[in-house]
Amino acid sequence: MRHRLYHSRNLRQALPEYALKMGVSHEELAAAYDWMLANEVAFEQPLKGDILCFISYVNIEPRIEHPLARRFYALLGRELKGALIPLYGKNWATLRDRMLRTWEQAYNILICKIPSHTLRLAWLRLGGAKIGKGSTVWRNTEVLGVDGLRIGDDTVVGWHCQLDARGGLIIGNHVTIASHVLLIAGGHDTQAPEFWAVGGPIYIEDYAWIASRALLSFGAHIGEGAIVGGNSVVSKPVAPYAIVGGPNAEVKGERCRNLNYKVGGKGLFTLFH
């Protein structure tokens, strides 16, 4: 099974640190990691001089025969920004996942349409989302992977957006996300006949502005104060304070520094948003 979630770049270089953390030798952990790669527990993908490292999206920890590989997989899984899918069966993990997905769909079908910030945010928080003080998600915005959603303080997500947090969606403070924006933290392996799912986190740093109808996908990391123009497509890092636009997120300019403002998403005149 090759459904996979992104963990980090160049994981092999970090093995000595993980070995110390786990109380084993570097050689033992390197051998366990090689076993994981050979048995589709971990995956590597070259990209522009780096190696992207993934682990199985389905939580196969109980099925991993190699003891050290099992421990290492569990440790890497806890470090992910998104949640692993449980091995479905008659167990608590499956029941919890089904209950969470039902809670999420109730939000998307009904709760997101109710004109009450308090109710909508309470529903998302009870589902596992972390949403900071003064932030809001306006009506008719859908959320997937609610337990992987992290939003800082004084941040606004506009109308009719889609927040796909299944691979992890981390949004900072004072961020403005305009209406009809798509944040999609996952996709599929286009080179696999089996259409394996591939996902990973999206990061949006403080004071960023994502303009209407932009699409951010797995791999996007929007730097502090950066602006993503309308109808842009981004799947790569954007430098702090850069202004990017177009299908390749080309740099169009640079924003001023020392930003200091409040988005104010819960003011009187946004009561029914």
N, C-alpha and C positions, 0 to 999 in steps of 0.2 A: 504494500500500500504506500503510495507516494504523495498523498496529501501532506503539505508541509507548511510550516510557519517560519518566517525569518527570525533568526536570533541575533546575529551580529556579523561583522566582517572579520575575516582572518582569525577565526576562533582557535586554530591550531597554535598561533603565536601566544595565545593566552593560557595554554595548557599548564605551563609551570605554576602560574598563580592559582589555577583551579586545583592542581595537585596539592599545593600547600593547604588550601582551604579544606580539601577532602582527606588530608592526612595520608596520602599515598605518594609514590614516587612519580616523577614525570614520565618515566619509561612505561610504567604500568598504565597510567592514564592515556598516554599516546596509543598504546596497544588497544585499550578499550575504545578509544575514539575511532581507530581504524576498523575495529569490529563493527561499530555503529554505522560507519559509512558503507561497509560491505553488506550489511544486513538491513538497509533501508530504515534505520533508526535516525540517522543524521544524513545530511546532504550538503554538498558543496557545489557552487556555481561560480566560475570565473567571471569577473566583470571589471574591465579597465584597470588591470593590474592588481585588483583585490580579489579575495575569495569570499563570496556571500555564503553564509552558513545557515542552514535550516535544520529543524527537527520535525519529526512526525507530528502532523496536525492532530491526528487521533491519539489519544493518550494510551499508548501501548505498553506503559511501564510494567503491568502484571505479566506481559508476555515476553519480556526481554530476559533471555536465559543467562546472559553474561552478568554476574553480580555487580561489577564495577560500572559497566555500561548502564545498568539499570539505575544505579545511584546518580551517575552523571546526567542521564536523561532527565531524571526527576529534578535535579538541581537546575538544569537549563530551562526546564518547563516552568519552574517558579519564577524565573527571570523574564519570561516573555511578557509583553505588554497586553497581548490578547489571551483568551482562554482556550485551552485545549478541549477538543471534543471528546467526551467519554466513550469508552467501549460500551456500546448499547447492550443492554440485557436487563435482567430483573435485579437491579441494584440501586442504591441510593443515588449514585452519580447520574445515572440515566433519568431517574425520577426528578432530580433537582434540575437537570438540563431541560427536560420537557416543561417543567413548571416555569422556568425562567423564560423559555421561548414563548410560552403562552402569555406570560405577563407582558412580554415585549410586544407581541402581536396585538394584545388588548390596547396597548398604548398607541400603536400605529393605526389601528382601525377606529378607535373611539377617543381615547384620552387626549391625543394630540390636537383634537379639534375643539376641546373645551376651552373657553376664554378665561382661564385662570392660571397665572404663573405658578401660584402656590401648589395647586393640585398636580399640574404637569411635572414640575420639578420633584415634588414628593414621590410621585410614581416612579420616575427615573431613578431617584436615589434609593428607593426601596428595592429596585431591581439590580442595584450594585453600582450605578454610575456615581462618580465623584464630581460634584458641581459646586464651585466656590461661591462666595458671598457676592451678591449683586449681579450674578450672571443669569441669563435666561435663554430658553429655546422657544422661539415663537411657534405659533400654531401651524399645523399641517406639515411639520418637519418630522420625518420618519427616522427611527433609530434601530439599527441592527447590532447585535452584540452589546447590549446595554451594559453588561458588566465590564466591558473593556473601554468605556467612555470616561475620559478625564478632562474636565474643563476647569480653568482657574477662576479668578475673581474678575468681576466687572467685564464679562465677555458676553457678546450677543451672537446668537445664531438666528438668521432671518427666516422668512416664510419658505415653505415648500422645499426645504433642503433634504438631503439624505445623508445621515451620519452612519456610515458602516464602520463600526468599531470592533469587528470580529478579530482583526489582527492587531488591535490596539489603536486608539485615537486619542492623542494627547494634545490638548489645546491650552495655551497659556493664559495670561492675564491681559485685560484690555484689548482683546482680539475682536475684530469685526468680521463676521461672515455674512455676506449679503444673501438675499433670497435666491433660491433656485441653484444653489451650489451643491455639487456632489462630492463627497469625501468617501472614497471607496478603498478600504484597506485590504483588498484581496482581488484575486482574479483566478486564472487557470493557466496551466502549462500548455502553451500552443504547440509544443513539439511532442506531446504525449497523446497517443490515440485514446487513452482512458480519460482525458480531460481532467487530470488531477488538479485539485484546488491548491493555490499558492497564495499566501498572504503575509502581511507584515504591518508594522505600525506606520502611521502618519503623524508627524509632529508639526505643530504650528506654534511658533514662539510668541512672546509678548508683543503687543502693539501691531501685530500683522493685520493686514486687510485683504480679505479674499473677496473679489468683486463678483457680481452676479453672473451665474451660469458657468463659472470656472469648474473644472474637474481636477481633483487631486487624487492620485492613486498611490498604491503601495510604492514606497521609495521616496515620496515627497517629504522634505524637511524644510519648512518655511522659516527662514531666519527672523530674528527680532526686527520688527518694524518694516518688514518687506511687504510689497504690494503685488498681488497676483491679479492681473487685469481680467476683465470680463471675457468669457468664452475661451480662456486659456486652458491648456492641458499640462499638468505638472506631475512628473513621476521621478523627480530628482531633487537634490538639495538646491535651495535658493539662498543666496548670500544675504546676510542681514542688510536691511535698508535698500535692497535692490528692488527695482520695479520691472516686472517681467510680464510678457504677454505673448499670445499666439499659441499655435499648436505645439511648438517646441520650447515654450517658456523662455523666449529670447529676452535678454536684458535690454530694456528700453531707456532706463535712466536710474537715478538714485534718489532716495527720499532723504529729507533732512534728519538730523540726529536730535538727541535730547528730547525725545517725545515725552509728553507729560499731559495726558488728558484722560478723562473718564468717558467710557462709551455710554453709560447711563441707560441701560436696556430696560429698566423697570420704572421709568418716569410715569407721570400721570397720564400722558397722552399715548402711552403704549400699554395701557391697562388691558385692552382687549386683544393684544397681539398674542 
